[in-house]
Amino acid sequence: MKKVFTLLIALILGWGVKAQCPLQTAVDFTATDVHGERVHLFDILDRGQYVLLDFFFTTCGPCQQATPKIRDSYTLMGCNQHDVFYIEISDRDSDAACLNWVNNYGIEYPTISRPGGGGTICNQYQIGAFPTVVLIRPDHSIAIGDLWPINNAQTIVNALENQGVHQHACGATPEVSITIDQVLETEVTATFTPNSDCASYAYTIATDAEIQEWMGLTGLDLPNYLWTYGIPSSGTLSNTFNGLTPHTDYTIYAVPADNDGTLGEVAQETVTTTPGGGSETMPDFTGTDLDGNEIHLYDLLDAGQAVFINFFLTGDPFSETPMSDIVEAFHQYGCNNHDVFFMGISPNGHDDACQAWVEQFGVQYPIISRDGGGNDIAQAIPVALYPALMLIRPDHTFAERDIYPPTLEYIVQAMEAEGYEQASCYEETLTFGTDTLWISQMQDATPLTIYNNTTEPVIHLNKITVDDDGGWYYFTYGNQQIFLDEDFDIPIAQGDNIQLDIWMNIYRKDTIYPILSFENTLETVQLVTAFDWTSGVQVTENQTMTLRPNPANDFVTLKGANLGTVRVYNTLGQMMDEFEANGNELNIHTSSYGNGIYVVKAGEQTLRFMVRH
């Protein structure tokens, strides 16, 4: 026997008469379950779930037999959290009777009594026998008018799977969390992190007025609006929202979905962009670059250099576009050895991401990552858009808050407007041997080795001039003897080197610092040489130490294996400083040194460098 008919004629005819729902399309309803929760059918369907309606009454024998099987299938199908949503509806029972029923059978899905609207719903769906189990598709069409017989829970599961509905574990809910990384004047950076049940998600940012307007225009509720019109993504993602209005409340939204496209609860985070405007003075900061060096902005500015800062985001195509021009400008303005000191700062890229950035674009200036304080620096200014190319004068004021468009042409225009001159990068075109800063007297030749470490297959050394008129100079190359200021052509292949022997005769005996200028096919490179009557400091062959930059302004970096005790002497042999190097690298601050030649001695090795303020 199948069902209990409510009509007397049905009782006369007996059991076994099949009476399914005759409708083809669902009728919407809003009801209140026995726990006081509102249930709106079309809201459930419109968010993409099927709906299973179980029409019953508490004294119905077949209903009592079917309910445990329906309850067990509810658990197998994900407890209303995934593809299908279960509701049971009584046309005649009170709230108290239905609550007793719910407790007896362990029902967790909504139960609607007659006072909650069950009688009306039964009439709308023309239910004439009980139990009647109806399945409605998300498009509001009736998929199953009466699921019968119900032999066990698997009977229901099989019927649902035939409609494309899948089993899920209870409690497996897709979620996505939002972390606010940075809030600035016109942009907000946030990180989206999904849980293991979230296969994908969609996100956006809007003011409250905007989101309400957009939902009204599309006729969609918030989850479905986000899913339809939000930015699709998966996995953990950091995104920067640009072009926002200063001092405005915004909400970041994200709606998650599982593998079947079932939407989870919308995540929301509200932020307020910072007020507009800003000081004309660049705030001071101290950060640590990728090599572990401490970069103090005001130290650089107070030493007389302007500072150019490229604020960038790793993984951002807009930040990547100007990189070739920025690197070119770095070379055109002397590789941090002259008027302008270049650096890059990233608020989002950690050390590994910034190191990959350095390698990708061939960056040779300092980079401060998020780990080195980049985010704190960007927020303190604050930086509005990325990339942001700033030029700061030595007096701490902004020459440019944002060089735009960020091209080489506009970078050069900004530099020229401040009177900053282009200069050569010595080590970028020619590398000289470690003994090149020491010119001997007439009795001995000073060997000078020149390397081609450029990207050019061949460079041509064309001329050498000297700015000193206190003597005469010439050099020998092979069997040739060439006086300085004469034209010649000596090719140097990429990766090769040549050796010149420099000879000189000086008529005066005071200390001099002549500058030799080497003209080649790429540019003119100047090399400061030293000569005085000081003796006792010699250059060791097979040097393993390096000093950069040279000439120096505020610091030089000494690198070499097991440096140990390091001493700095002037050309009179007087010790200027003494350090104990911990490792293979030492920064020597030279801002207090006067202009001139200095000698660094570590163990048995010596190197010379020039200070030029």
Residue pairs with C-beta under 8 A, 6 or more apart in sequence:
1 14
1 15
1 16
1 62
2 15
2 16
2 17
2 18
2 62
2 129
2 148
2 149
3 15
3 17
3 19
3 60
3 62
3 129
3 130
3 131
3 132
4 15
4 60
4 61
4 62
4 63
4 129
4 130
5 11
5 13
5 17
5 19
5 128
5 129
6 91
6 128
6 129
6 130
7 128
10 17
10 128
10 129
17 129
18 129
18 146
18 148
19 127
19 128
19 129
19 132
19 146
20 132
20 145
20 146
20 148
21 125
21 126
21 127
21 132
21 134
21 142
21 145
21 146
22 126
22 145
23 125
23 126
23 142
23 145
24 141
24 142
25 140
25 141
25 142
26 41
26 42
26 45
26 51
26 136
26 140
26 141
26 142
27 124
27 125
28 40
28 41
28 42
29 40
29 41
29 117
29 120
29 121
29 124
30 38
30 39
30 40
30 41
30 117
31 38
31 39
31 89
31 112
31 116
31 117
31 118
31 121
32 38
32 39
32 112
32 116
32 117
33 39
33 110
33 111
33 112
33 116
34 95
34 98
34 99
34 102
34 111
34 112
34 113
34 116
35 110
37 110
39 87
39 110
39 112
41 51
41 136
42 140
43 221
44 51
44 85
45 51
45 136
45 137
45 138
45 139
45 140
46 138
46 221
46 224
47 221
47 223
47 224
47 263
48 138
48 224
48 261
48 262
48 263
49 82
49 83
49 84
49 85
49 138
49 262
50 83
50 84
50 85
50 135
50 136
50 137
50 138
50 143
50 160
50 163
50 165
51 84
51 85
51 86
51 87
51 135
51 136
52 70
52 84
52 85
52 86
52 87
52 133
52 134
52 135
52 136
52 156
52 160
53 87
53 88
53 89
53 125
53 133
53 134
53 135
53 136
54 66
54 67
54 70
54 86
54 87
54 88
54 89
54 131
54 132
54 133
55 88
55 89
55 90
55 91
55 122
55 125
55 127
55 130
55 131
55 132
55 133
55 134
56 63
56 66
56 67
56 88
56 89
56 90
56 130
56 131
57 63
57 90
57 91
57 92
57 93
57 130
58 90
58 93
58 97
58 98
58 100
58 101
60 130
60 131
62 130
62 131
63 130
63 131
66 131
66 133
66 150
67 88
67 105
67 107
67 131
68 105
69 150
69 151
69 152
69 153
69 155
69 156
70 86
70 88
70 133
70 150
70 153
70 156
71 105
71 106
71 107
71 108
72 152
72 153
73 153
73 154
73 156
73 157
73 160
74 80
74 86
74 108
74 109
75 170
76 153
76 157
76 167
77 83
77 84
77 86
77 157
77 160
77 165
77 167
77 168
78 84
78 167
78 168
78 169
78 170
78 172
79 108
79 109
79 170
79 171
80 86
80 108
80 109
81 168
81 170
81 171
81 172
81 173
81 262
82 166
82 168
82 172
82 258
82 260
82 262
83 160
83 165
83 166
83 168
83 260
83 262
84 135
84 160
84 165
85 109
86 109
86 110
87 109
87 110
87 111
87 112
88 107
88 109
88 110
88 111
88 112
89 111
89 112
89 118
89 121
89 122
90 97
90 98
90 111
90 112
90 113
90 114
90 118
91 114
91 118
91 119
91 121
91 122
91 123
91 127
92 114
92 118
92 119
93 101
93 113
93 114
93 118
94 113
94 114
94 115
95 113
95 115
95 116
97 113
98 111
98 112
98 113
101 107
101 111
102 111
112 118
112 121
125 134
131 150
132 146
132 148
133 144
133 146
133 147
133 148
133 150
133 156
134 142
134 144
134 145
134 146
134 147
135 142
135 143
135 144
135 147
135 159
135 160
135 163
136 142
136 143
137 143
137 163
143 163
144 159
144 163
147 155
147 156
147 159
149 155
150 156
157 167
161 167
166 260
168 258
168 260
172 197
172 258
173 197
173 264
173 265
174 194
174 195
174 197
174 198
174 199
174 201
174 256
174 257
174 258
174 262
174 263
174 264
175 194
175 195
175 197
175 198
175 256
175 264
175 265
175 267
176 192
176 193
176 194
176 195
176 198
176 201
176 203
176 254
176 255
176 256
176 264
176 267
177 192
177 193
177 194
177 195
177 267
178 190
178 191
178 192
178 203
178 252
178 254
178 267
178 268
178 269
179 190
179 191
179 193
180 188
180 189
180 190
180 252
180 269
180 271
181 189
181 190
181 191
181 238
181 347
181 348
181 375
182 188
182 189
182 240
182 347
182 348
182 375
182 378
182 379
183 189
183 271
183 272
183 273
183 274
183 379
184 273
184 274
184 378
184 379
184 382
184 383
184 384
185 246
185 273
185 274
185 275
185 276
185 278
185 382
185 384
186 242
186 243
186 244
186 245
186 246
186 273
186 384
186 385
187 240
187 241
187 242
187 243
187 244
187 273
187 384
187 385
187 386
188 205
188 240
188 241
188 244
188 250
188 252
188 271
188 273
189 238
189 239
189 240
189 241
189 313
189 347
189 348
190 238
190 239
190 241
190 252
190 269
191 236
191 237
191 238
191 239
192 201
192 203
192 233
192 236
192 237
192 238
192 239
192 254
193 236
194 200
194 201
194 234
194 235
194 236
194 256
195 256
197 258
197 264
198 256
198 257
198 258
198 264
199 234
199 257
199 258
199 259
200 232
200 233
200 234
200 256
200 257
201 232
201 233
201 234
201 254
201 255
201 256
201 257
202 226
202 227
202 228
202 229
202 230
202 231
202 232
202 233
202 254
202 255
202 257
203 226
203 230
203 231
203 233
203 239
203 252
203 253
203 254
203 255
204 226
204 229
204 230
204 231
204 252
204 253
205 241
205 244
205 250
205 251
205 252
205 253
206 214
206 250
206 251
206 253
207 248
207 249
207 250
207 251
208 249
208 251
211 222
211 225
211 251
211 253
214 225
214 229
215 221
215 222
215 225
218 225
218 228
218 229
220 228
222 253
222 255
222 266
223 255
223 263
223 266
224 263
226 253
226 254
226 255
226 266
227 255
227 257
227 263
230 253
230 254
230 255
231 239
238 315
238 348
240 313
240 316
240 348
240 386
241 250
241 252
242 385
242 386
244 250
244 273
245 273
246 273
246 274
246 275
246 276
247 272
247 273
247 274
247 275
247 276
248 272
248 273
249 270
249 271
249 272
250 270
250 271
250 272
250 273
251 268
251 269
251 270
251 271
252 268
252 269
252 270
252 271
253 266
253 267
253 268
254 266
254 267
254 268
255 263
255 264
255 266
255 267
256 263
256 264
256 265
256 267
257 263
257 264
258 264
274 382
278 381
278 382
278 401
280 397
280 398
281 396
281 397
281 398
282 297
282 381
282 390
282 392
282 396
282 397
282 398
283 380
283 381
284 296
284 297
284 298
284 396
285 296
285 297
285 373
285 376
285 377
285 380
286 294
286 295
286 296
286 297
286 373
287 294
287 295
287 345
287 368
287 372
287 373
287 374
287 377
288 294
288 295
288 368
288 371
288 372
288 373
289 295
289 343
289 366
289 367
289 368
289 372
290 351
290 354
290 355
290 358
290 366
290 367
290 368
290 369
290 372
291 366
291 585
293 366
293 557
293 587
295 343
295 366
295 368
297 307
297 392
298 396
299 554
299 591
300 307
300 341
300 554
301 307
301 392
301 393
301 394
301 395
301 396
302 394
303 553
303 554
303 591
303 613
304 394
304 553
304 613
305 336
305 338
305 339
305 340
305 341
305 394
305 553
305 554
306 339
306 340
306 341
306 391
306 392
306 393
306 394
306 399
306 418
306 420
307 340
307 341
307 342
307 343
307 391
307 392
308 329
308 333
308 340
308 341
308 342
308 343
308 389
308 390
308 391
308 392
308 411
309 343
309 344
309 345
309 388
309 389
309 390
309 392
310 322
310 326
310 342
310 343
310 344
310 345
310 387
310 388
310 389
311 344
311 345
311 346
311 347
311 378
311 383
311 386
311 387
311 388
311 389
311 390
312 319
312 323
312 344
312 345
312 346
312 349
312 357
312 386
312 387
313 319
313 346
313 347
313 348
313 349
313 386
313 387
314 346
314 348
314 349
314 353
314 354
314 356
314 357
315 348
315 349
315 353
316 386
316 387
318 386
318 387
319 386
319 387
320 361
321 406
322 387
322 389
322 406
322 407
323 361
323 363
324 361
325 406
325 407
325 408
325 411
326 342
326 389
326 406
326 411
327 361
327 362
327 363
327 364
328 408
329 342
329 408
329 411
329 412
329 415
330 336
330 342
330 364
330 365
331 425
331 428
332 412
332 422
333 339
333 340
333 342
333 415
333 420
333 421
333 422
333 423
334 340
334 422
334 423
334 424
334 425
335 364
335 365
335 425
335 426
335 427
335 428
335 549
336 342
336 365
336 549
337 423
337 425
337 426
337 549
337 551
337 552
337 553
338 421
338 423
339 415
339 420
339 421
339 423
340 391
340 415
340 420
341 365
342 365
343 365
343 366
343 367
343 368
344 354
344 357
344 363
344 365
344 366
344 367
344 368
345 367
345 368
345 374
345 377
345 378
346 353
346 354
346 357
346 367
346 368
346 369
346 370
346 374
347 370
347 374
347 375
347 377
347 378
347 379
347 383
348 370
348 374
348 375
349 357
349 369
349 370
349 374
350 369
350 370
350 371
351 369
351 371
351 372
353 369
354 367
354 369
357 363
357 367
358 367
368 374
368 377
384 402
385 402
387 406
388 401
388 402
389 400
389 402
389 403
389 404
389 406
389 411
390 398
390 400
390 401
390 402
390 403
391 398
391 399
391 400
391 403
391 414
391 415
391 418
392 398
392 399
393 399
393 418
399 414
399 417
399 418
400 414
403 410
403 411
403 414
404 410
415 422
424 523
424 524
424 525
424 526
426 525
426 526
426 527
426 550
427 453
427 548
427 550
428 454
429 454
429 459
429 520
429 522
429 523
429 525
430 450
430 451
430 452
430 453
430 459
430 518
430 520
430 525
431 450
431 451
431 453
432 448
432 449
432 450
432 451
432 527
433 447
433 448
433 449
433 450
433 499
434 539
434 543
434 607
435 446
435 447
435 448
435 539
436 446
436 448
436 449
436 527
436 529
437 527
437 528
437 529
437 530
437 597
437 608
437 609
437 610
438 446
438 529
438 530
438 531
438 539
438 608
439 446
439 502
439 504
439 514
439 529
439 530
439 531
440 446
440 504
441 504
441 505
441 506
441 531
442 503
442 504
442 505
442 506
445 476
445 501
445 502
445 503
446 501
446 502
446 503
446 504
447 499
447 500
447 501
447 502
448 475
448 499
448 500
448 501
448 502
449 497
449 498
449 499
449 500
450 461
450 492
450 497
450 498
450 499
450 500
450 518
451 492
451 496
451 497
452 458
452 459
452 492
452 493
452 494
452 495
452 496
452 497
453 495
454 494
454 522
455 494
456 494
456 521
456 522
457 493
457 494
458 491
458 492
458 493
458 494
459 491
459 492
459 520
459 521
459 522
460 489
460 490
460 491
460 492
460 520
460 521
461 488
461 489
461 490
461 491
461 492
461 498
461 518
461 519
461 520
462 487
462 488
462 489
462 519
462 520
462 521
463 485
463 486
463 487
463 488
463 517
463 518
463 519
464 475
464 484
464 485
464 516
464 517
464 518
464 519
465 484
465 485
465 516
465 517
465 519
466 473
466 484
466 485
466 514
466 515
466 516
466 517
467 514
467 515
467 517
468 512
468 514
468 515
470 506
470 507
470 508
470 512
471 504
471 505
471 506
471 507
471 508
472 483
472 504
472 505
473 483
473 484
473 502
473 503
473 504
474 481
474 482
474 483
474 484
474 503
475 481
475 482
475 484
475 500
475 501
475 502
475 503
476 482
476 500
476 501
476 503
477 490
477 498
477 499
477 500
477 501
480 488
482 488
484 516
490 498
492 498
504 531
506 512
506 531
509 533
510 532
511 530
511 531
511 532
511 533
511 534
511 571
512 530
512 531
512 532
513 528
513 529
513 530
513 531
513 596
513 597
513 610
514 528
514 529
514 531
515 526
515 527
515 528
515 529
516 526
516 527
516 528
516 529
517 524
517 525
517 526
517 527
518 524
518 525
518 526
518 527
528 551
528 597
528 610
528 612
530 571
530 597
530 608
530 610
532 571
532 572
534 571
534 572
534 573
536 573
537 569
537 573
537 599
537 601
537 606
538 606
539 606
539 607
539 608
540 604
540 605
540 606
543 605
543 607
544 560
544 561
544 605
545 558
545 559
545 560
545 563
545 600
545 602
545 605
545 607
546 558
546 559
546 560
546 607
547 556
547 557
547 558
547 559
547 600
547 607
547 609
548 556
548 557
549 556
550 556
550 609
550 610
551 609
551 610
551 611
551 612
552 590
552 609
552 610
552 611
552 612
553 590
553 591
553 611
553 612
553 613
554 589
554 590
554 591
555 587
555 588
555 589
555 590
555 591
556 587
556 588
556 590
556 600
556 609
557 585
557 586
557 587
557 588
558 566
558 581
558 585
558 586
558 587
558 588
558 600
558 602
558 607
559 584
559 585
559 586
560 584
560 602
560 605
561 584
562 584
562 603
563 581
563 583
563 584
563 585
563 586
563 602
563 603
564 580
564 581
564 602
564 603
565 578
565 579
565 580
565 581
565 602
565 603
566 578
566 579
566 580
566 581
566 586
566 588
566 600
566 601
566 602
567 575
567 577
567 578
567 579
567 600
567 601
567 602
568 575
568 576
568 577
568 578
568 588
568 598
568 599
568 600
568 601
569 575
569 576
569 598
569 599
569 601
570 576
570 596
570 597
570 598
570 599
571 596
571 597
571 598
571 599
576 593
576 598
577 588
579 586
579 588
581 602
588 600
590 598
590 611
591 613
593 611
594 611
595 610
595 611
595 612
595 613
596 610
596 611
597 608
597 609
597 610
598 608
598 609
598 610
598 611
599 606
599 607
599 608
600 606
600 607
600 608
600 609
